């Protein structure tokens, strides 16, 4: 991401449930994801998180 506006757009798309289709333009293919939450155990890519 090259600007704060793009970062904000990514988080808006991600956190409002717009899915991978809306988020992928801001990410590298196979972008990794990690969290310290049991509910997200096994979710290891941004694509999986957004879906």
C-alpha distance matrix in Angstrom:
0.0 3.7 5.9 8.0 9.0 6.1 6.3 9.9 10.0 8.8 11.4 13.9 13.9 14.1 16.7 18.8 19.5 18.1 17.7 15.8 16.3 14.2 11.4 11.3 9.3 6.1 7.6 9.7 13.3 15.2 12.5 14.9 15.8 18.6 20.6 24.0 25.4 28.3 27.3 24.1 26.1 25.3 21.9 19.8 16.9 14.2 16.0 19.3 18.1 16.9 20.2
3.7 0.0 3.8 7.2 8.5 6.8 7.9 11.1 11.6 11.5 13.9 16.0 16.4 17.2 19.5 21.3 22.4 20.9 20.9 19.1 19.2 16.9 14.6 14.5 11.9 9.2 11.1 12.8 16.5 18.7 16.0 18.4 19.3 21.9 23.8 27.0 28.6 31.6 30.7 27.6 29.6 28.9 25.6 23.4 20.5 17.9 19.7 23.0 21.7 20.5 23.8
5.9 3.8 0.0 3.8 5.3 5.3 6.4 8.7 9.9 10.8 12.7 14.3 15.5 16.6 18.4 20.0 21.7 20.4 21.0 19.9 20.0 17.1 15.1 15.9 13.5 10.7 13.2 15.6 19.2 21.1 18.2 20.2 20.5 22.8 24.1 27.1 28.5 31.7 30.7 27.9 30.3 30.0 26.6 24.8 22.1 19.1 21.0 24.0 22.3 20.8 24.2
8.0 7.2 3.8 0.0 3.8 5.4 4.9 6.1 8.5 9.8 10.6 12.1 14.2 15.2 16.2 17.9 20.1 19.3 20.3 19.8 20.3 17.1 15.1 16.7 14.9 11.8 14.4 17.2 20.6 22.1 18.9 20.4 20.0 21.8 22.5 25.3 26.6 29.9 28.9 26.5 29.1 29.3 25.8 24.5 22.0 18.8 21.0 23.6 21.4 19.9 23.5
9.0 8.5 5.3 3.8 0.0 3.8 5.4 5.1 6.1 8.6 10.0 10.4 12.2 14.1 15.3 16.2 18.5 17.2 18.7 18.5 18.4 14.9 13.7 15.6 13.5 11.2 14.4 17.6 20.7 22.5 19.7 21.5 21.1 23.3 24.0 26.9 27.7 30.9 29.4 27.0 29.9 29.9 26.3 25.3 22.5 19.0 20.6 23.4 21.2 19.2 22.5
6.1 6.8 5.3 5.4 3.8 0.0 3.8 5.4 4.9 6.1 8.7 9.7 10.4 12.0 14.1 15.2 16.8 15.2 16.1 15.3 15.3 12.1 10.5 12.0 9.8 7.4 10.7 13.9 17.0 18.9 16.3 18.4 18.4 21.0 22.1 25.3 26.2 29.1 27.5 24.9 27.6 27.2 23.6 22.4 19.4 15.9 17.3 20.3 18.6 16.5 19.8
6.3 7.9 6.4 4.9 5.4 3.8 0.0 3.8 5.4 5.1 6.3 8.6 10.0 10.5 12.1 14.1 15.8 15.0 15.6 15.0 15.9 12.9 10.5 12.3 11.2 7.9 10.3 13.6 16.7 17.9 14.8 16.3 15.8 17.9 18.8 21.9 22.9 26.0 24.6 22.1 24.8 24.8 21.2 20.0 17.5 14.1 16.1 18.7 16.5 15.0 18.6
9.9 11.1 8.7 6.1 5.1 5.4 3.8 0.0 3.8 5.4 5.2 6.0 8.6 9.8 10.4 11.9 14.3 13.8 15.3 15.6 16.3 12.8 11.2 14.0 13.0 10.4 13.1 16.7 19.4 20.5 17.5 18.8 17.6 19.5 19.7 22.5 23.0 26.1 24.5 22.4 25.5 25.9 22.3 21.7 19.3 15.7 17.4 19.7 17.1 15.2 18.7
10.0 11.6 9.9 8.5 6.1 4.9 5.4 3.8 0.0 3.8 5.5 5.0 6.1 8.5 10.0 10.5 12.5 11.1 12.7 13.1 13.1 9.5 8.6 11.5 10.3 8.6 11.9 15.6 17.9 19.3 16.9 18.7 17.9 20.3 20.8 23.9 24.1 26.8 24.8 22.6 25.7 25.7 21.9 21.5 18.7 14.9 15.9 18.4 16.3 13.7 16.8
8.8 11.5 10.8 9.8 8.6 6.1 5.1 5.4 3.8 0.0 3.8 5.4 5.2 6.0 8.5 10.0 11.1 10.0 10.6 10.3 11.2 8.1 5.9 8.7 8.5 6.3 8.8 12.5 14.7 15.8 13.3 14.9 14.2 16.7 17.6 20.9 21.2 23.8 21.9 19.4 22.3 22.1 18.3 17.7 14.9 11.1 12.3 14.9 12.9 10.6 13.9
11.4 13.9 12.7 10.6 10.0 8.7 6.3 5.2 5.5 3.8 0.0 3.8 5.4 4.9 5.7 8.1 9.9 10.2 11.1 11.8 13.4 10.4 8.4 11.6 12.1 9.7 11.4 15.1 17.0 17.4 14.6 15.4 13.7 15.5 15.6 18.5 18.6 21.4 19.6 17.5 20.7 21.1 17.4 17.4 15.1 11.5 13.2 15.0 12.1 10.3 13.8
13.9 16.0 14.3 12.1 10.4 9.7 8.6 6.0 5.0 5.4 3.8 0.0 3.8 5.5 5.4 5.9 8.5 8.5 10.7 12.2 13.1 9.7 9.1 12.8 13.1 11.5 13.9 17.6 19.3 19.9 17.6 18.5 16.9 18.7 18.5 21.3 20.8 23.4 21.1 19.4 22.9 23.3 19.7 20.1 17.8 14.0 14.9 16.6 13.8 11.3 14.3
13.9 16.4 15.5 14.2 12.2 10.4 10.0 8.6 6.1 5.2 5.4 3.8 0.0 3.8 5.8 5.5 6.4 5.2 7.1 8.7 9.3 6.1 6.0 9.8 10.6 10.0 12.1 15.7 16.8 17.6 15.8 17.2 15.9 18.2 18.5 21.6 20.9 23.1 20.5 18.6 21.9 21.8 18.1 18.5 15.8 12.1 12.2 14.1 11.9 8.7 11.3
14.1 17.2 16.6 15.2 14.1 12.0 10.5 9.8 8.5 6.0 4.9 5.5 3.8 0.0 3.8 5.7 5.7 6.2 6.5 7.8 10.0 7.8 6.2 9.7 11.5 10.3 11.3 14.7 15.6 15.6 13.6 14.3 12.5 14.6 14.8 17.9 17.2 19.4 16.9 14.8 18.1 18.2 14.5 15.1 12.8 9.2 9.8 11.1 8.5 5.8 9.1
16.7 19.5 18.4 16.2 15.3 14.1 12.1 10.4 10.0 8.5 5.7 5.4 5.8 3.8 0.0 3.8 5.5 7.7 8.9 11.1 13.3 11.0 10.0 13.5 15.2 13.8 14.8 18.1 19.1 18.8 16.6 16.6 14.2 15.4 14.6 17.2 16.1 18.4 15.8 14.5 18.1 18.9 15.6 16.7 15.1 11.8 12.7 13.2 9.9 8.0 10.8
18.8 21.3 20.0 17.9 16.2 15.2 14.1 11.9 10.5 10.0 8.1 5.9 5.5 5.7 3.8 0.0 3.8 5.8 8.4 11.5 12.7 10.4 10.7 14.4 15.9 15.2 16.7 20.2 20.9 20.9 19.2 19.6 17.4 18.9 18.1 20.6 19.1 21.0 18.0 17.1 20.8 21.4 18.1 19.5 17.7 14.4 14.4 14.9 12.2 9.5 11.3
19.5 22.4 21.7 20.1 18.5 16.8 15.8 14.3 12.5 11.1 9.9 8.5 6.4 5.7 5.5 3.8 0.0 3.8 5.4 8.9 10.4 9.2 9.7 12.9 15.1 15.0 16.0 19.0 19.1 18.9 17.7 18.2 16.3 18.0 17.6 20.2 18.4 19.8 16.6 15.5 18.9 19.1 15.8 17.5 15.6 12.6 11.9 12.1 9.9 6.9 7.8
18.1 20.9 20.4 19.3 17.2 15.2 15.0 13.8 11.1 10.0 10.2 8.5 5.2 6.2 7.7 5.8 3.8 0.0 3.8 7.0 7.4 5.8 7.5 10.6 12.4 13.1 14.4 17.5 17.5 18.1 17.2 18.5 17.2 19.6 19.8 22.8 21.4 22.8 19.6 18.1 21.3 20.9 17.4 18.6 16.0 12.8 11.5 12.7 11.3 7.6 8.4
17.7 20.9 21.0 20.3 18.7 16.1 15.6 15.3 12.7 10.6 11.1 10.7 7.1 6.5 8.9 8.4 5.4 3.8 0.0 3.8 5.5 5.8 6.4 8.6 11.4 12.2 12.6 15.2 14.6 14.8 14.4 15.6 14.7 17.3 18.0 21.2 19.9 21.0 17.9 15.9 18.8 17.9 14.4 15.4 12.8 10.0 8.0 9.2 8.6 4.9 5.2
15.8 19.1 19.9 19.8 18.5 15.3 15.0 15.6 13.1 10.3 11.8 12.2 8.7 7.8 11.1 11.5 8.9 7.0 3.8 0.0 3.8 5.4 4.9 5.5 8.8 10.0 9.7 11.8 11.0 11.4 11.5 13.3 13.2 16.3 17.8 21.3 20.5 21.6 19.0 16.3 18.7 17.2 13.6 13.8 10.6 8.0 5.4 7.9 8.4 5.3 6.0
16.3 19.2 20.0 20.3 18.4 15.3 15.9 16.3 13.1 11.2 13.4 13.1 9.3 10.0 13.3 12.7 10.4 7.4 5.5 3.8 0.0 3.8 5.6 5.8 7.9 10.2 10.8 12.9 12.1 13.6 14.0 16.4 16.7 19.9 21.5 25.0 24.2 25.4 22.6 20.1 22.4 20.8 17.4 17.4 14.0 11.4 8.9 11.5 12.2 8.9 9.1
14.2 16.9 17.1 17.1 14.9 12.1 12.9 12.8 9.5 8.1 10.4 9.7 6.1 7.8 11.0 10.4 9.2 5.8 5.8 5.4 3.8 0.0 3.8 6.0 6.9 8.5 10.3 13.3 13.6 15.1 14.6 16.9 16.8 19.9 21.1 24.6 24.0 25.6 22.9 20.5 23.3 22.2 18.5 18.5 15.1 11.9 10.4 13.1 12.7 9.1 10.5
11.4 14.6 15.1 15.1 13.7 10.5 10.5 11.2 8.6 5.9 8.4 9.1 6.0 6.2 10.0 10.7 9.7 7.5 6.4 4.9 5.6 3.8 0.0 3.8 5.6 5.8 7.0 10.2 11.0 12.3 11.1 13.4 13.3 16.5 18.0 21.6 21.4 23.3 21.0 18.2 20.8 19.8 16.0 15.5 12.1 8.6 8.1 11.2 10.4 7.5 10.0
11.3 14.5 15.9 16.7 15.6 12.0 12.3 14.0 11.5 8.7 11.6 12.8 9.8 9.7 13.5 14.4 12.9 10.6 8.6 5.5 5.8 6.0 3.8 0.0 3.8 5.3 5.1 7.4 7.7 9.7 9.3 12.3 13.3 17.0 19.1 22.9 23.0 24.6 22.5 19.4 21.4 19.8 16.2 15.1 11.3 8.6 7.4 11.2 11.6 9.3 11.1
9.3 11.9 13.5 14.9 13.5 9.8 11.2 13.0 10.3 8.5 12.1 13.1 10.6 11.5 15.2 15.9 15.1 12.4 11.4 8.8 7.9 6.9 5.6 3.8 0.0 3.8 5.7 8.1 9.4 12.3 11.5 14.9 16.1 19.6 21.8 25.5 25.9 27.8 25.8 22.7 24.9 23.3 19.7 18.3 14.6 11.8 11.2 14.9 15.0 12.6 14.7
6.1 9.2 10.7 11.8 11.2 7.4 7.9 10.4 8.6 6.3 9.7 11.5 10.0 10.3 13.8 15.2 15.0 13.1 12.2 10.0 10.2 8.5 5.8 5.3 3.8 0.0 3.8 7.2 9.7 11.9 10.1 13.0 13.9 17.3 19.4 23.0 23.8 26.1 24.4 21.3 23.4 22.2 18.6 17.0 13.5 10.5 11.2 14.7 14.1 12.2 15.0
7.6 11.1 13.2 14.4 14.4 10.7 10.3 13.1 11.9 8.8 11.4 13.9 12.1 11.3 14.8 16.7 16.0 14.4 12.6 9.7 10.8 10.3 7.0 5.1 5.7 3.8 0.0 3.8 6.4 8.3 6.3 9.6 11.2 14.8 17.4 21.1 22.1 24.2 22.8 19.4 21.0 19.5 16.0 14.0 10.4 8.0 9.0 12.6 12.5 11.5 14.1
9.7 12.8 15.6 17.2 17.6 13.9 13.6 16.7 15.6 12.5 15.1 17.6 15.7 14.7 18.1 20.2 19.0 17.5 15.2 11.8 12.9 13.3 10.2 7.4 8.1 7.2 3.8 0.0 3.8 6.2 5.3 9.0 11.8 15.4 18.5 22.2 23.4 25.2 24.2 20.5 21.6 19.5 16.5 13.8 10.4 9.3 10.0 13.4 14.2 13.8 15.9
13.3 16.5 19.2 20.6 20.7 17.0 16.7 19.4 17.9 14.7 17.0 19.3 16.8 15.6 19.1 20.9 19.1 17.5 14.6 11.0 12.1 13.6 11.0 7.7 9.4 9.7 6.4 3.8 0.0 3.8 5.5 9.0 12.0 15.7 18.9 22.6 23.5 24.7 23.5 19.8 20.6 18.0 15.2 12.7 9.3 9.1 8.6 11.7 13.5 13.3 14.6
15.2 18.7 21.1 22.1 22.5 18.9 17.9 20.5 19.3 15.8 17.4 19.9 17.6 15.6 18.8 20.9 18.9 18.1 14.8 11.4 13.6 15.1 12.3 9.7 12.3 11.9 8.3 6.2 3.8 0.0 3.8 6.1 9.3 12.7 16.2 19.7 20.6 21.6 20.6 16.9 17.2 14.5 12.0 9.2 6.2 7.3 7.4 9.6 11.5 12.4 13.5
12.5 16.0 18.2 18.9 19.7 16.3 14.8 17.5 16.9 13.3 14.6 17.6 15.8 13.6 16.6 19.2 17.7 17.2 14.4 11.5 14.0 14.6 11.1 9.3 11.5 10.1 6.3 5.3 5.5 3.8 0.0 3.8 6.8 10.4 13.7 17.4 18.6 20.2 19.5 15.7 16.4 14.4 11.6 8.6 5.6 5.6 7.5 9.8 10.5 11.5 13.6
14.9 18.4 20.2 20.4 21.5 18.4 16.3 18.8 18.7 14.9 15.4 18.5 17.2 14.3 16.6 19.6 18.2 18.5 15.6 13.3 16.4 16.9 13.4 12.3 14.9 13.0 9.6 9.0 9.0 6.1 3.8 0.0 3.8 6.9 10.5 14.0 15.5 17.1 16.8 13.0 13.3 11.5 9.0 5.7 4.2 5.7 8.5 9.4 9.6 11.7 13.8
15.8 19.3 20.5 20.0 21.1 18.4 15.8 17.6 17.9 14.2 13.7 16.9 15.9 12.5 14.2 17.4 16.3 17.2 14.7 13.2 16.7 16.8 13.3 13.3 16.1 13.9 11.2 11.8 12.0 9.3 6.8 3.8 0.0 3.8 7.0 10.6 11.9 13.8 13.5 9.8 10.7 9.9 7.1 4.8 4.6 5.2 8.6 8.6 7.5 10.2 12.6
18.6 21.9 22.8 21.8 23.3 21.0 17.9 19.5 20.3 16.7 15.5 18.7 18.2 14.6 15.4 18.9 18.0 19.6 17.3 16.3 19.9 19.9 16.5 17.0 19.6 17.3 14.8 15.4 15.7 12.7 10.4 6.9 3.8 0.0 3.8 7.1 8.9 11.0 11.6 8.2 8.6 8.9 7.2 5.8 7.7 8.7 11.9 10.8 9.3 12.5 14.7
20.6 23.8 24.1 22.5 24.0 22.1 18.8 19.7 20.8 17.6 15.6 18.5 18.5 14.8 14.6 18.1 17.6 19.8 18.0 17.8 21.5 21.1 18.0 19.1 21.8 19.4 17.4 18.5 18.9 16.2 13.7 10.5 7.0 3.8 0.0 3.8 5.6 8.4 9.2 6.7 7.8 9.7 8.4 8.6 10.6 11.0 14.0 12.5 10.0 13.2 15.4
24.0 27.0 27.1 25.3 26.9 25.3 21.9 22.5 23.9 20.9 18.5 21.3 21.6 17.9 17.2 20.6 20.2 22.8 21.2 21.3 25.0 24.6 21.6 22.9 25.5 23.0 21.1 22.2 22.6 19.7 17.4 14.0 10.6 7.1 3.8 0.0 3.8 6.7 8.9 7.7 8.1 11.0 10.8 11.5 14.1 14.7 17.5 15.6 13.2 16.5 18.3
25.4 28.6 28.5 26.6 27.7 26.2 22.9 23.0 24.1 21.2 18.6 20.8 20.9 17.2 16.1 19.1 18.4 21.4 19.9 20.5 24.2 24.0 21.4 23.0 25.9 23.8 22.1 23.4 23.5 20.6 18.6 15.5 11.9 8.9 5.6 3.8 0.0 3.8 5.4 5.5 6.7 10.2 10.1 12.1 14.6 15.0 17.2 14.7 12.3 15.4 16.6
28.3 31.6 31.7 29.9 30.9 29.1 26.0 26.1 26.8 23.8 21.4 23.4 23.1 19.4 18.4 21.0 19.8 22.8 21.0 21.6 25.4 25.6 23.3 24.6 27.8 26.1 24.2 25.2 24.7 21.6 20.2 17.1 13.8 11.0 8.4 6.7 3.8 0.0 3.8 5.4 5.2 9.0 10.1 12.6 15.5 16.5 18.1 15.1 13.3 16.6 17.0
27.3 30.7 30.7 28.9 29.4 27.5 24.6 24.5 24.8 21.9 19.6 21.1 20.5 16.9 15.8 18.0 16.6 19.6 17.9 19.0 22.6 22.9 21.0 22.5 25.8 24.4 22.8 24.2 23.5 20.6 19.5 16.8 13.5 11.6 9.2 8.9 5.4 3.8 0.0 3.8 5.7 8.8 9.0 12.2 14.5 15.0 16.1 12.9 11.0 13.9 14.0
24.1 27.6 27.9 26.5 27.0 24.9 22.1 22.4 22.6 19.4 17.5 19.4 18.6 14.8 14.5 17.1 15.5 18.1 15.9 16.3 20.1 20.5 18.2 19.4 22.7 21.3 19.4 20.5 19.8 16.9 15.7 13.0 9.8 8.2 6.7 7.7 5.5 5.4 3.8 0.0 3.8 6.2 5.4 8.5 10.7 11.5 12.8 9.8 8.0 11.4 11.9
26.1 29.6 30.3 29.1 29.9 27.6 24.8 25.5 25.7 22.3 20.7 22.9 21.9 18.1 18.1 20.8 18.9 21.3 18.8 18.7 22.4 23.3 20.8 21.4 24.9 23.4 21.0 21.6 20.6 17.2 16.4 13.3 10.7 8.6 7.8 8.1 6.7 5.2 5.7 3.8 0.0 3.8 5.6 8.1 11.3 13.2 14.5 11.3 10.6 14.2 14.4
25.3 28.9 30.0 29.3 29.9 27.2 24.8 25.9 25.7 22.1 21.1 23.3 21.8 18.2 18.9 21.4 19.1 20.9 17.9 17.2 20.8 22.2 19.8 19.8 23.3 22.2 19.5 19.5 18.0 14.5 14.4 11.5 9.9 8.9 9.7 11.0 10.2 9.0 8.8 6.2 3.8 0.0 3.8 5.9 9.2 11.8 12.5 9.3 9.9 13.5 13.3
21.9 25.6 26.6 25.8 26.3 23.6 21.2 22.3 21.9 18.3 17.4 19.7 18.1 14.5 15.6 18.1 15.8 17.4 14.4 13.6 17.4 18.5 16.0 16.2 19.7 18.6 16.0 16.5 15.2 12.0 11.6 9.0 7.1 7.2 8.4 10.8 10.1 10.1 9.0 5.4 5.6 3.8 0.0 3.8 6.1 8.2 9.0 6.0 6.2 9.9 10.1
19.8 23.4 24.8 24.5 25.3 22.4 20.0 21.7 21.5 17.7 17.4 20.1 18.5 15.1 16.7 19.5 17.5 18.6 15.4 13.8 17.4 18.5 15.5 15.1 18.3 17.0 14.0 13.8 12.7 9.2 8.6 5.7 4.8 5.8 8.6 11.5 12.1 12.6 12.2 8.5 8.1 5.9 3.8 0.0 3.8 7.0 8.6 7.0 7.6 11.0 11.9
16.9 20.5 22.1 22.0 22.5 19.4 17.5 19.3 18.7 14.9 15.1 17.8 15.8 12.8 15.1 17.7 15.6 16.0 12.8 10.6 14.0 15.1 12.1 11.3 14.6 13.5 10.4 10.4 9.3 6.2 5.6 4.2 4.6 7.7 10.6 14.1 14.6 15.5 14.5 10.7 11.3 9.2 6.1 3.8 0.0 3.8 5.3 5.3 6.4 8.8 10.1
14.2 17.9 19.1 18.8 19.0 15.9 14.1 15.7 14.9 11.1 11.5 14.0 12.1 9.2 11.8 14.4 12.6 12.8 10.0 8.0 11.4 11.9 8.6 8.6 11.8 10.5 8.0 9.3 9.1 7.3 5.6 5.7 5.2 8.7 11.0 14.7 15.0 16.5 15.0 11.5 13.2 11.8 8.2 7.0 3.8 0.0 3.8 5.5 5.0 6.1 8.6
16.0 19.7 21.0 21.0 20.6 17.3 16.1 17.4 15.9 12.3 13.2 14.9 12.2 9.8 12.7 14.4 11.9 11.5 8.0 5.4 8.9 10.4 8.1 7.4 11.2 11.2 9.0 10.0 8.6 7.4 7.5 8.5 8.6 11.9 14.0 17.5 17.2 18.1 16.1 12.8 14.5 12.5 9.0 8.6 5.3 3.8 0.0 3.8 5.5 5.3 6.3
19.3 23.0 24.0 23.6 23.4 20.3 18.7 19.7 18.4 14.9 15.0 16.6 14.1 11.1 13.2 14.9 12.1 12.7 9.2 7.9 11.5 13.1 11.2 11.2 14.9 14.7 12.6 13.4 11.7 9.6 9.8 9.4 8.6 10.8 12.5 15.6 14.7 15.1 12.9 9.8 11.3 9.3 6.0 7.0 5.3 5.5 3.8 0.0 3.8 5.6 5.2
18.1 21.7 22.3 21.4 21.2 18.6 16.5 17.1 16.3 12.9 12.1 13.8 11.9 8.5 9.9 12.2 9.9 11.3 8.6 8.4 12.2 12.7 10.4 11.6 15.0 14.1 12.5 14.2 13.5 11.5 10.5 9.6 7.5 9.3 10.0 13.2 12.3 13.3 11.0 8.0 10.6 9.9 6.2 7.6 6.4 5.0 5.5 3.8 0.0 3.8 5.5
16.9 20.5 20.8 19.9 19.2 16.5 15.0 15.2 13.7 10.6 10.3 11.3 8.7 5.8 8.0 9.5 6.9 7.6 4.9 5.3 8.9 9.1 7.5 9.3 12.6 12.2 11.5 13.8 13.3 12.4 11.5 11.7 10.2 12.5 13.2 16.5 15.4 16.6 13.9 11.4 14.2 13.5 9.9 11.0 8.8 6.1 5.3 5.6 3.8 0.0 3.8
20.2 23.8 24.2 23.5 22.5 19.8 18.6 18.7 16.8 13.9 13.8 14.3 11.3 9.1 10.8 11.3 7.8 8.4 5.2 6.0 9.1 10.5 10.0 11.1 14.7 15.0 14.1 15.9 14.6 13.5 13.6 13.8 12.6 14.7 15.4 18.3 16.6 17.0 14.0 11.9 14.4 13.3 10.1 11.9 10.1 8.6 6.3 5.2 5.5 3.8 0.0
